[in-house]
Amino acid sequence: MFLDSSSTSFRISARRTASYAGKVVKVLCDGASRTDPDTLTGRTAGNISVFFAGDPALTGQFVSVRIGRTEPFALYGTIEK
């Protein structure tokens, strides 16, 4: 089932992920993205997908990521040192 931008689920998800903008979140790194090998993916404790640049050696480790952009079902950010 495809969700369009007028669906209730879409709006709730967009509101939920928007609350992460500008925050630093703890992310478990899953490894390279399926669509972009230069991007890593991970998940928050709330199971939200996070995309960020980094070393693939981080796979399996927790990293702190500052969220710079949000979409209804994903977060995008940069690793905080």
Residue pairs with C-beta under 8 A, 6 or more apart in sequence:
3 9
3 10
4 10
5 11
10 72
13 72
13 73
14 70
14 71
14 72
16 48
17 48
17 70
17 71
17 72
17 73
17 74
17 75
18 70
20 44
20 48
20 67
20 70
20 75
21 67
21 68
21 69
21 70
22 66
22 67
22 68
23 66
23 67
24 64
24 65
24 66
24 67
24 80
25 44
25 50
25 64
25 65
25 67
25 75
25 77
26 44
26 45
26 62
26 63
26 64
27 42
27 43
27 44
27 50
27 52
27 62
27 63
27 64
27 65
28 42
28 43
28 60
28 61
28 62
29 40
29 41
29 42
29 54
29 58
29 59
29 60
29 61
29 62
29 63
30 40
30 41
30 42
30 43
30 59
31 40
31 41
31 56
31 59
32 38
32 39
32 40
32 41
32 56
32 59
33 39
33 40
33 41
33 51
34 41
38 53
39 51
39 52
39 53
40 51
40 52
40 53
40 54
40 56
40 58
40 59
41 49
41 50
41 51
42 49
42 50
42 52
42 63
42 65
43 49
43 50
44 50
44 75
48 73
48 74
48 75
49 73
49 74
49 75
50 65
50 67
50 74
50 75
50 76
50 77
51 74
51 75
51 76
51 77
52 63
52 65
52 76
52 77
52 78
52 79
53 78
53 79
54 63
54 79
63 79
64 79
64 80
65 75
65 77
65 78
65 79
65 80
66 77
66 78
66 79
66 80
67 75
67 76
67 77
68 76
68 77
68 78
69 75
69 76
69 77
70 76
